[in-house]
Amino acid sequence: MRIGILTGGGDVPGLNPCIKQVVYRAAEDGHEVIGIRRGWQGLLAYNPDDPATHDECIKPLTKIMVRTIDRTGGTFLHTSRTKPSRTAWKDAPDFLRPSGKYDEDEVNDFTDHVIKALGHMKLDVLIPIGGEDTLGYAARVHSEGFPVVSIPKTMDNDVPGTEYCIGFSTAISRSVLFINQMRSAVGSHERIGVLELFGRHSGATSLVAGLLSGADRVIISEVPFDIDKLAAFLVEDR
């Protein structure tokens, strides 16, 4: 079996160890792993008719090649936030752009090209590692008939169907450390410290970090709140 693997979206410390373990397990079972560089951008930039783009977009992964990648954070395959189903002409590679006049800001769906690229790479299955956007497009690729096995990776811990994502534990530990470090300054000046954490529409990071750090109040996006009542609570807490 020939397996493709890519990383998309933000980088987290667990990506390289994950890639390494996929390669090791695949090698033990006699499978070949092909790394796709820069997430979905690597598939968008892959031109089946231009061999010069192949080495730029993909690389065969062996146990020797990935042996030490887990010693550093981030992703050695690199990443991007490209979403081929919503890509403007100006962000598309030259060979995909029309020859005549066109609106550079017009958004296009290049999924047909992605499927063609996957076929030209002779991949049997694709393993995308990413969060909501990366795996959202992975679901689109799967719906087009190409086999996909996704690995959730997001500091927000907001991927449906799983209780744990690569990167979440680091986000929590770093958030708790930062909150505890802020206590000295806030306490010394007798002030109220308000810290905003990431998460968009998911309050998992704020909720767990607030619980572990002993925060007095935690606001999460899933629960509406009244700013006046919150202000009164904070004054009372002080």
Backbone hydrogen bonds, N-H to C=O, Kabsch-Sander energy under -0.5 kcal/mol:
donor,donor_aa,acceptor,acceptor_aa,energy
3,I,1,M,-0.6
3,I,32,E,-3.6
4,G,125,V,-2.7
5,I,34,I,-2.2
6,L,127,I,-1.9
8,G,129,I,-2.2
9,G,80,S,-2.7
15,L,12,V,-1.5
16,N,74,G,-1.0
18,C,14,G,-1.6
19,I,15,L,-2.5
20,K,16,N,-2.6
21,Q,17,P,-2.2
22,V,18,C,-2.1
23,V,19,I,-2.3
24,Y,20,K,-2.7
25,R,21,Q,-2.5
26,A,22,V,-2.4
27,A,23,V,-2.4
28,E,24,Y,-2.1
29,D,25,R,-1.5
30,G,27,A,-1.3
31,H,26,A,-3.4
32,E,1,M,-2.7
33,V,61,L,-0.6
34,I,3,I,-3.6
35,G,33,V,-0.5
35,G,59,K,-3.2
36,I,5,I,-3.0
37,R,35,G,-0.6
37,R,57,C,-3.0
38,R,77,L,-2.3
39,G,36,I,-0.6
39,G,78,H,-0.7
41,Q,38,R,-1.4
42,G,39,G,-1.3
43,L,39,G,-0.6
44,L,40,W,-2.0
45,A,41,Q,-2.5
47,N,45,A,-0.6
50,D,47,N,-2.2
53,T,50,D,-2.0
54,H,51,P,-1.0
55,D,51,P,-0.8
57,C,53,T,-1.4
58,I,54,H,-2.4
59,K,35,G,-2.2
61,L,33,V,-2.8
62,T,60,P,-0.5
66,V,62,T,-1.8
67,R,63,K,-0.6
67,R,64,I,-0.6
69,I,66,V,-0.9
71,R,68,T,-1.7
72,T,69,I,-1.3
78,H,75,T,-1.6
86,R,83,K,-2.7
87,T,84,P,-0.5
87,T,108,N,-2.2
89,W,106,E,-1.5
90,K,104,E,-2.3
91,D,88,A,-1.4
92,A,88,A,-0.6
92,A,89,W,-1.3
96,L,93,P,-1.7
97,R,93,P,-0.6
97,R,94,D,-1.2
104,E,102,Y,-0.7
106,E,103,D,-1.8
108,N,87,T,-2.3
110,F,84,P,-3.0
110,F,108,N,-0.6
114,V,110,F,-2.0
115,I,111,T,-2.6
116,K,112,D,-2.0
117,A,113,H,-2.7
118,L,114,V,-2.5
119,G,115,I,-2.0
120,H,116,K,-2.3
121,M,117,A,-1.9
122,K,119,G,-1.1
123,L,118,L,-1.8
124,D,2,R,-3.3
125,V,2,R,-1.2
126,L,147,P,-1.9
127,I,4,G,-3.2
129,I,6,L,-2.5
130,G,128,P,-0.6
130,G,151,I,-1.7
135,L,131,G,-2.9
136,G,132,E,-1.5
137,Y,133,D,-2.0
138,A,134,T,-1.5
139,A,135,L,-2.0
140,R,136,G,-1.1
141,V,137,Y,-2.3
142,H,138,A,-2.4
143,S,139,A,-2.1
144,E,140,R,-1.0
144,E,141,V,-0.6
145,G,142,H,-1.8
146,F,141,V,-1.6
149,V,126,L,-2.5
151,I,128,P,-2.3
153,K,130,G,-2.9
154,T,166,I,-1.1
157,N,154,T,-0.9
162,T,159,V,-1.1
166,I,152,P,-2.1
168,F,165,C,-1.9
171,A,167,G,-2.0
172,I,168,F,-2.3
173,S,169,S,-2.6
174,R,170,T,-2.6
175,S,171,A,-1.9
176,V,172,I,-2.8
177,L,173,S,-2.0
178,F,174,R,-2.3
179,I,175,S,-2.7
180,N,176,V,-2.5
181,Q,177,L,-2.0
182,M,178,F,-1.7
183,R,179,I,-0.9
184,S,180,N,-0.5
184,S,181,Q,-0.5
185,A,181,Q,-0.6
186,V,182,M,-2.5
187,G,183,R,-3.0
188,S,184,S,-2.4
189,H,185,A,-1.7
190,E,187,G,-1.0
191,R,186,V,-2.5
193,G,191,R,-0.6
194,V,192,I,-0.6
195,L,193,G,-0.5
197,L,195,L,-0.5
202,S,199,G,-2.8
207,L,203,G,-2.8
208,V,204,A,-2.5
209,A,205,T,-2.3
210,G,206,S,-2.4
211,L,207,L,-2.0
212,L,208,V,-2.5
213,S,209,A,-1.9
214,G,210,G,-0.7
214,G,211,L,-0.6
215,A,210,G,-2.5
223,V,220,I,-1.5
227,I,225,F,-0.6
230,L,226,D,-2.4
231,A,227,I,-2.3
232,A,228,D,-2.0
233,F,229,K,-2.3
234,L,230,L,-2.4
235,V,231,A,-2.1
236,E,232,A,-2.1
237,D,233,F,-2.8
238,R,234,L,-2.0
